[in-house]
Amino acid sequence: MSNLVLDAPNITMADLEGVKRALASGHISTFGPYVEEFEERLERYLGAPVVCMSSGTAALEMALRSACIGPGDKVIVPSLTFVGTVNAIHNVGATPVIVDVFPDTWCINVRKVKEVIDKDTTCIMPVHIYGNPCNMDEIKDLGLIVIEDAAEAMGSIYAGKFCGTIGDYGTISFNGNKIMTTGGGGALVCKDKDRIKDLINQCKSGIEPGYNYRMINLVASLGLAQLERIPQFIVKKWEIFRTWRENLEGVNWQKENGYSDSNRWFSACTSDRELPLVSRKVFYPLHLMPYWKQFAPKRCEVSERIYEKGYCLASSTVNDIKDIEREAKNGNT
């Protein structure tokens, strides 16, 4: 029986102590010092203004609202992504346009994007899938509003810049399975924090329709401790990936774009044979989902093939490298 876990969070006593301090202070909801401190620390790390949010999906929706994208606007997204990407577009009344991805990087195919741009297309939402950066130079050259879905890409770098800081907006998730976690929550990277916070307050007060988008102090207190270990988490993710790559035979690994450094949130690959390993399937393509398929002008064949043959292998940073090596070798038999 394998000792590996798929994507469990890496929680230490420092994390627990941070949460205990928040509990003892009584600052567990939206009022208190921890969210502001977490934002400041994130800004120092990313080198860009940040507003903490209740989830990565909430951050996507707030980015769309801030960019005044709504009914009549089209937003281009890749088929191979978590459904939260299109849920945010739906929530603001805009129309998603679903296109295929590249077979090597699994990122949005810019050639396919160019085929569907029309007069109503205002925005593109590239997804740094499994932490792998998209080619942001090509995407920015399209002349559209760019909202980076960097939910899985905390710490990933493209051309010397952190993913999420390159487009007009960027979003990050701190869900329990991400490279660092607050249990839930996310962050919106933006150029105008005051505008974002004003929009959040308008939704809270009923001036605008919306939800409670704010992060709470209790989860921010966990984030403060987790953020300290981001560099070592990324080092461990790469050690895990290299161990899989060096010991597992007959698979095709998700490749990086030029000028990019993935955080390797998941060690992802495709295989023509079934892999008896601790793993999960890749995301189910949007264009195959009963509701969302109406928004795909063409069949996304590459996304389908990746789904049919794709694996996200056990990549939690709590795993022991020797266990990864043993599991990989077992997968060769």
GUBA-195810 format. One record per residue (C-alpha): residue number from 1; z, x, y; residue in one letter. Coordinates in Angstrom, 2 decimals, decimal comma. Layout:
<sites>
(site NUM; (Z; X; Y); "a")
...
</sites>
This chain:
<sites>
(site 1; (0,00; 0,00; 0,00); "m")
(site 2; (-0,97; 1,37; 3,43); "s")
(site 3; (1,66; 2,30; 6,02); "n")
(site 4; (-0,79; 1,80; 8,87); "l")
(site 5; (-0,56; -0,88; 11,55); "v")
(site 6; (-3,59; -2,11; 13,46); "l")
(site 7; (-2,62; -2,27; 17,13); "d")
(site 8; (1,18; -2,53; 17,38); "a")
(site 9; (2,78; -1,52; 20,71); "p")
(site 10; (4,59; 1,80; 21,04); "n")
(site 11; (8,09; 0,87; 22,22); "i")
(site 12; (10,86; 3,43; 22,78); "t")
(site 13; (14,44; 3,40; 24,03); "m")
(site 14; (13,16; 4,16; 27,56); "a")
(site 15; (11,19; 0,92; 27,46); "d")
(site 16; (14,23; -1,01; 26,26); "l")
(site 17; (16,45; 0,53; 28,93); "e")
(site 18; (13,98; -0,47; 31,65); "g")
(site 19; (13,96; -4,08; 30,47); "v")
(site 20; (17,76; -4,09; 30,17); "k")
(site 21; (18,05; -2,96; 33,80); "r")
(site 22; (15,84; -5,84; 34,89); "a")
(site 23; (17,88; -8,32; 32,85); "l")
(site 24; (21,14; -6,98; 34,24); "a")
(site 25; (19,85; -7,24; 37,82); "s")
(site 26; (18,80; -10,86; 37,34); "g")
(site 27; (15,31; -10,02; 38,64); "h")
(site 28; (13,32; -11,44; 35,74); "i")
(site 29; (10,90; -13,87; 37,41); "s")
(site 30; (8,50; -13,45; 40,33); "t")
(site 31; (11,21; -12,50; 42,85); "f")
(site 32; (12,49; -8,93; 42,70); "g")
(site 33; (11,57; -5,25; 43,13); "p")
(site 34; (9,93; -4,36; 39,83); "y")
(site 35; (6,48; -5,87; 40,37); "v")
(site 36; (6,07; -4,10; 43,72); "e")
(site 37; (7,23; -0,80; 42,22); "e")
(site 38; (4,84; -1,22; 39,28); "f")
(site 39; (1,96; -1,88; 41,68); "e")
(site 40; (2,81; 1,24; 43,68); "e")
(site 41; (2,92; 3,38; 40,55); "r")
(site 42; (-0,36; 1,94; 39,28); "l")
(site 43; (-1,97; 2,69; 42,64); "e")
(site 44; (-0,85; 6,29; 42,46); "r")
(site 45; (-2,23; 6,61; 38,94); "y")
(site 46; (-5,57; 4,87; 39,57); "l")
(site 47; (-6,07; 5,96; 43,17); "g")
(site 48; (-6,92; 2,40; 44,29); "a")
(site 49; (-5,15; -0,74; 45,59); "p")
(site 50; (-3,72; -2,95; 42,83); "v")
(site 51; (-2,29; -6,46; 42,59); "v")
(site 52; (-0,38; -7,27; 39,39); "c")
(site 53; (-1,28; -10,56; 37,72); "m")
(site 54; (-0,09; -12,84; 34,92); "s")
(site 55; (-2,94; -11,73; 32,61); "s")
(site 56; (-6,23; -9,87; 32,51); "g")
(site 57; (-8,08; -13,19; 32,48); "t")
(site 58; (-6,18; -14,31; 35,59); "a")
(site 59; (-7,24; -11,08; 37,27); "a")
(site 60; (-10,90; -11,80; 36,44); "l")
(site 61; (-10,60; -15,30; 37,87); "e")
(site 62; (-8,94; -14,06; 41,05); "m")
(site 63; (-11,68; -11,44; 41,49); "a")
(site 64; (-14,30; -14,19; 41,27); "l")
(site 65; (-12,39; -16,33; 43,76); "r")
(site 66; (-12,04; -13,43; 46,17); "s")
(site 67; (-15,78; -12,76; 45,94); "a")
(site 68; (-16,44; -16,46; 46,75); "c")
(site 69; (-18,24; -16,97; 43,45); "i")
(site 70; (-18,32; -20,57; 42,26); "g")
(site 71; (-20,64; -23,51; 41,56); "p")
(site 72; (-24,30; -22,52; 41,85); "g")
(site 73; (-23,63; -18,83; 41,15); "d")
(site 74; (-24,66; -17,05; 37,97); "k")
(site 75; (-22,59; -14,23; 36,50); "v")
(site 76; (-24,08; -11,94; 33,85); "i")
(site 77; (-21,86; -10,90; 30,93); "v")
(site 78; (-22,35; -9,19; 27,55); "p")
(site 79; (-22,23; -11,24; 24,37); "s")
(site 80; (-19,91; -8,73; 22,71); "l")
(site 81; (-16,61; -9,37; 24,48); "t")
(site 82; (-13,39; -11,34; 24,30); "f")
(site 83; (-13,86; -14,97; 25,32); "v")
(site 84; (-11,53; -14,54; 28,31); "g")
(site 85; (-14,43; -12,94; 30,16); "t")
(site 86; (-16,41; -16,18; 30,24); "v")
(site 87; (-13,35; -18,43; 30,50); "n")
(site 88; (-12,68; -16,94; 33,94); "a")
(site 89; (-16,25; -17,68; 35,04); "i")
(site 90; (-15,99; -21,24; 33,76); "h")
(site 91; (-12,67; -21,78; 35,58); "n")
(site 92; (-14,26; -21,11; 38,99); "v")
(site 93; (-17,26; -23,36; 38,27); "g")
(site 94; (-19,84; -20,57; 38,06); "a")
(site 95; (-22,40; -20,21; 35,26); "t")
(site 96; (-22,25; -17,31; 32,80); "p")
(site 97; (-25,49; -15,74; 31,63); "v")
(site 98; (-25,00; -13,98; 28,30); "i")
(site 99; (-27,09; -10,93; 27,38); "v")
(site 100; (-27,17; -8,36; 24,59); "d")
(site 101; (-25,60; -4,90; 24,39); "v")
(site 102; (-26,82; -1,41; 23,54); "f")
(site 103; (-26,63; -0,56; 19,82); "p")
(site 104; (-24,96; 2,83; 20,32); "d")
(site 105; (-22,35; 2,29; 23,06); "t")
(site 106; (-21,94; -1,48; 22,49); "w")
(site 107; (-21,92; -1,88; 26,30); "c")
(site 108; (-24,03; -4,35; 28,29); "i")
(site 109; (-27,77; -3,59; 28,08); "n")
(site 110; (-29,00; -3,15; 31,66); "v")
(site 111; (-32,62; -3,68; 30,60); "r")
(site 112; (-31,67; -7,12; 29,29); "k")
(site 113; (-29,76; -7,80; 32,50); "v")
(site 114; (-32,86; -7,16; 34,62); "k")
(site 115; (-34,80; -9,76; 32,58); "e")
(site 116; (-32,44; -12,60; 33,54); "v")
(site 117; (-31,70; -11,88; 37,21); "i")
(site 118; (-32,94; -14,66; 39,50); "d")
(site 119; (-32,20; -16,03; 42,98); "k")
(site 120; (-28,90; -17,57; 41,81); "d")
(site 121; (-27,56; -14,40; 40,20); "t")
(site 122; (-24,76; -13,04; 42,37); "t")
(site 123; (-22,52; -11,06; 40,05); "c")
(site 124; (-22,34; -8,95; 36,91); "i")
(site 125; (-19,23; -8,49; 34,81); "m")
(site 126; (-19,64; -5,36; 32,67); "p")
(site 127; (-17,09; -4,97; 29,88); "v")
(site 128; (-15,82; -1,52; 28,93); "h")
(site 129; (-15,70; -2,61; 25,31); "i")
(site 130; (-12,89; -1,12; 23,20); "y")
(site 131; (-12,23; 1,27; 26,09); "g")
(site 132; (-15,78; 2,66; 26,15); "n")
(site 133; (-17,10; 2,95; 29,74); "p")
(site 134; (-20,37; 1,26; 30,67); "c")
(site 135; (-23,05; 3,15; 32,60); "n")
(site 136; (-21,72; 2,16; 35,99); "m")
(site 137; (-24,45; 3,95; 37,97); "d")
(site 138; (-27,15; 1,75; 36,42); "e")
(site 139; (-25,02; -1,36; 36,91); "i")
(site 140; (-24,27; -0,69; 40,59); "k")
(site 141; (-27,98; -0,05; 41,23); "d")
(site 142; (-28,70; -3,71; 40,39); "l")
(site 143; (-27,40; -4,77; 43,82); "g")
(site 144; (-25,04; -7,45; 42,45); "l")
(site 145; (-21,32; -7,94; 42,98); "i")
(site 146; (-19,68; -5,89; 40,22); "v")
(site 147; (-16,46; -7,06; 38,60); "i")
(site 148; (-15,43; -4,56; 35,94); "e")
(site 149; (-13,72; -6,06; 32,91); "d")
(site 150; (-11,64; -3,00; 32,11); "a")
(site 151; (-9,10; -5,03; 30,12); "a")
(site 152; (-9,27; -2,52; 27,27); "e")
(site 153; (-10,03; 0,58; 29,35); "a")
(site 154; (-6,80; 1,63; 31,05); "m")
(site 155; (-7,16; 5,40; 31,46); "g")
(site 156; (-10,87; 5,53; 30,54); "s")
(site 157; (-13,02; 7,54; 32,96); "i")
(site 158; (-16,63; 7,31; 34,12); "y")
(site 159; (-18,06; 10,08; 36,31); "a")
(site 160; (-14,61; 11,25; 37,33); "g")
(site 161; (-13,28; 7,79; 38,26); "k")
(site 162; (-11,00; 5,48; 36,33); "f")
(site 163; (-12,66; 2,40; 34,87); "c")
(site 164; (-11,77; -0,60; 37,00); "g")
(site 165; (-11,98; 1,38; 40,25); "t")
(site 166; (-15,78; 1,80; 40,40); "i")
(site 167; (-17,12; -1,70; 41,06); "g")
(site 168; (-16,23; -4,17; 43,80); "d")
(site 169; (-13,30; -5,33; 41,67); "y")
(site 170; (-11,75; -4,22; 38,41); "g")
(site 171; (-9,38; -5,88; 35,97); "t")
(site 172; (-6,95; -4,45; 33,43); "i")
(site 173; (-4,95; -6,13; 30,66); "s")
(site 174; (-1,43; -5,20; 29,57); "f")
(site 175; (-1,36; -7,51; 26,56); "n")
(site 176; (0,78; -6,46; 23,61); "g")
(site 177; (-2,09; -4,76; 21,77); "n")
(site 178; (-3,43; -2,71; 24,69); "k")
(site 179; (-3,04; 1,05; 25,15); "i")
(site 180; (0,02; 0,36; 27,32); "m")
(site 181; (1,73; -2,99; 27,44); "t")
(site 182; (3,96; -5,23; 29,49); "t")
(site 183; (3,95; -7,80; 26,68); "g")
(site 184; (1,61; -9,92; 28,80); "g")
(site 185; (0,14; -9,49; 32,24); "g")
(site 186; (-2,69; -7,65; 33,91); "g")
(site 187; (-3,82; -6,07; 37,15); "a")
(site 188; (-6,60; -6,60; 39,68); "l")
(site 189; (-8,01; -3,49; 41,33); "v")
(site 190; (-9,41; -4,48; 44,71); "c")
(site 191; (-10,24; -3,23; 48,17); "k")
(site 192; (-8,18; -5,82; 50,09); "d")
(site 193; (-4,73; -6,50; 48,63); "k")
(site 194; (-3,75; -8,80; 51,49); "d")
(site 195; (-6,70; -11,12; 50,78); "r")
(site 196; (-5,83; -11,30; 47,08); "i")
(site 197; (-2,16; -12,01; 47,73); "k")
(site 198; (-3,08; -14,66; 50,27); "d")
(site 199; (-5,30; -16,38; 47,70); "l")
(site 200; (-2,50; -16,23; 45,12); "i")
(site 201; (-0,08; -17,83; 47,61); "n")
(site 202; (-2,63; -20,54; 48,50); "q")
(site 203; (-2,91; -21,48; 44,83); "c")
(site 204; (0,87; -21,40; 44,42); "k")
(site 205; (1,45; -23,63; 47,46); "s")
(site 206; (-1,28; -26,16; 46,60); "g")
(site 207; (-3,59; -25,27; 49,50); "i")
(site 208; (-6,17; -24,25; 46,87); "e")
(site 209; (-6,36; -25,47; 43,25); "p")
(site 210; (-5,29; -22,87; 40,73); "g")
(site 211; (-2,47; -21,54; 38,62); "y")
(site 212; (0,53; -19,26; 38,94); "n")
(site 213; (-1,30; -15,93; 38,83); "y")
(site 214; (1,70; -13,70; 39,57); "r")
(site 215; (3,26; -11,13; 37,25); "m")
(site 216; (7,00; -11,47; 36,68); "i")
(site 217; (9,55; -8,69; 37,17); "n")
(site 218; (10,70; -8,64; 33,56); "l")
(site 219; (7,29; -7,59; 32,24); "v")
(site 220; (6,78; -5,19; 35,17); "a")
(site 221; (9,99; -3,40; 34,18); "s")
(site 222; (8,44; -2,67; 30,78); "l")
(site 223; (5,23; -1,54; 32,45); "g")
(site 224; (7,06; 1,04; 34,55); "l")
(site 225; (8,30; 2,82; 31,44); "a")
(site 226; (5,00; 2,47; 29,56); "q")
(site 227; (2,93; 3,85; 32,44); "l")
(site 228; (4,81; 7,15; 32,20); "e")
(site 229; (3,30; 7,69; 28,74); "r")
(site 230; (-0,32; 6,80; 29,39); "i")
(site 231; (-1,53; 10,44; 29,12); "p")
(site 232; (0,17; 10,94; 25,77); "q")
(site 233; (-1,07; 7,56; 24,51); "f")
(site 234; (-4,65; 8,63; 25,26); "i")
(site 235; (-4,15; 12,00; 23,56); "v")
(site 236; (-2,83; 10,20; 20,46); "k")
(site 237; (-5,71; 7,67; 20,50); "k")
(site 238; (-8,19; 10,55; 20,49); "w")
(site 239; (-6,30; 12,30; 17,71); "e")
(site 240; (-6,51; 9,09; 15,68); "i")
(site 241; (-10,24; 8,74; 16,39); "f")
(site 242; (-11,00; 12,35; 15,47); "r")
(site 243; (-9,06; 11,96; 12,21); "t")
(site 244; (-11,04; 8,85; 11,28); "w")
(site 245; (-14,31; 10,52; 12,25); "r")
(site 246; (-13,64; 13,73; 10,31); "e")
(site 247; (-12,46; 12,03; 7,13); "n")
(site 248; (-14,29; 8,69; 6,83); "l")
(site 249; (-17,82; 9,05; 5,49); "e")
(site 250; (-20,96; 6,96; 5,86); "g")
(site 251; (-20,18; 5,05; 9,06); "v")
(site 252; (-21,74; 4,95; 12,55); "n")
(site 253; (-19,23; 5,44; 15,36); "w")
(site 254; (-19,40; 3,71; 18,72); "q")
(site 255; (-20,79; 6,34; 21,10); "k")
(site 256; (-19,83; 7,17; 24,66); "e")
(site 257; (-22,17; 7,05; 27,65); "n")
(site 258; (-22,90; 10,28; 29,48); "g")
(site 259; (-20,29; 11,32; 32,06); "y")
(site 260; (-17,64; 9,15; 30,41); "s")
(site 261; (-14,35; 9,59; 28,59); "d")
(site 262; (-13,21; 6,61; 26,54); "s")
(site 263; (-9,51; 6,03; 25,97); "n")
(site 264; (-10,51; 5,16; 22,36); "r")
(site 265; (-8,34; 2,05; 22,45); "w")
(site 266; (-9,88; 1,26; 19,08); "f")
(site 267; (-11,69; 3,62; 16,73); "s")
(site 268; (-14,74; 1,38; 16,28); "a")
(site 269; (-17,66; 1,78; 13,90); "c")
(site 270; (-20,29; -0,02; 11,86); "t")
(site 271; (-20,81; 0,37; 8,13); "s")
(site 272; (-23,39; -0,88; 5,63); "d")
(site 273; (-20,64; -1,14; 3,03); "r")
(site 274; (-17,36; -3,01; 3,05); "e")
(site 275; (-14,50; -0,80; 4,20); "l")
(site 276; (-11,22; -1,45; 2,32); "p")
(site 277; (-9,14; -0,28; 5,27); "l")
(site 278; (-6,54; -1,60; 7,70); "v")
(site 279; (-8,93; -3,00; 10,29); "s")
(site 280; (-10,18; -6,08; 12,08); "r")
(site 281; (-13,62; -7,45; 12,84); "k")
(site 282; (-15,15; -6,79; 16,23); "v")
(site 283; (-15,27; -9,68; 18,71); "f")
(site 284; (-17,29; -12,69; 17,63); "y")
(site 285; (-20,39; -12,71; 19,88); "p")
(site 286; (-20,30; -15,29; 22,67); "l")
(site 287; (-23,88; -16,43; 22,04); "h")
(site 288; (-22,87; -17,63; 18,54); "l")
(site 289; (-19,97; -19,77; 19,76); "m")
(site 290; (-20,75; -23,51; 19,83); "p")
(site 291; (-20,00; -24,03; 23,53); "y")
(site 292; (-21,07; -20,69; 24,99); "w")
(site 293; (-24,40; -20,34; 23,17); "k")
(site 294; (-26,06; -22,62; 25,76); "q")
(site 295; (-25,61; -19,82; 28,31); "f")
(site 296; (-27,56; -17,21; 26,34); "a")
(site 297; (-31,26; -17,29; 27,32); "p")
(site 298; (-32,17; -15,20; 24,27); "k")
(site 299; (-30,67; -14,38; 20,91); "r")
(site 300; (-28,47; -11,27; 21,13); "c")
(site 301; (-29,49; -9,59; 17,90); "e")
(site 302; (-27,70; -6,28; 18,51); "v")
(site 303; (-24,38; -8,05; 19,12); "s")
(site 304; (-24,90; -9,96; 15,88); "e")
(site 305; (-25,54; -6,80; 13,87); "r")
(site 306; (-22,50; -5,09; 15,35); "i")
(site 307; (-20,38; -8,11; 14,47); "y")
(site 308; (-21,72; -8,29; 10,93); "e")
(site 309; (-21,11; -4,61; 10,21); "k")
(site 310; (-18,47; -3,67; 12,76); "g")
(site 311; (-14,87; -2,59; 12,23); "y")
(site 312; (-12,00; -1,80; 14,56); "c")
(site 313; (-9,88; 0,57; 12,52); "l")
(site 314; (-6,09; 0,92; 12,70); "a")
(site 315; (-5,50; 2,67; 16,03); "s")
(site 316; (-1,90; 2,00; 17,07); "s")
(site 317; (-0,22; 5,06; 18,54); "t")
(site 318; (2,79; 4,46; 16,27); "v")
(site 319; (0,68; 5,48; 13,26); "n")
(site 320; (1,17; 8,85; 11,62); "d")
(site 321; (-1,94; 11,05; 11,59); "i")
(site 322; (-1,36; 11,97; 7,93); "k")
(site 323; (-1,47; 8,26; 7,07); "d")
(site 324; (-4,75; 7,88; 8,96); "i")
(site 325; (-6,22; 10,85; 7,06); "e")
(site 326; (-5,07; 9,44; 3,71); "r")
(site 327; (-6,44; 5,97; 4,50); "e")
(site 328; (-9,80; 7,39; 5,62); "a")
(site 329; (-10,21; 9,38; 2,40); "k")
(site 330; (-9,26; 6,32; 0,36); "n")
(site 331; (-12,03; 4,45; 2,17); "g")
(site 332; (-14,60; 6,89; 0,80); "n")
(site 333; (-14,02; 5,83; -2,81); "t")
</sites>
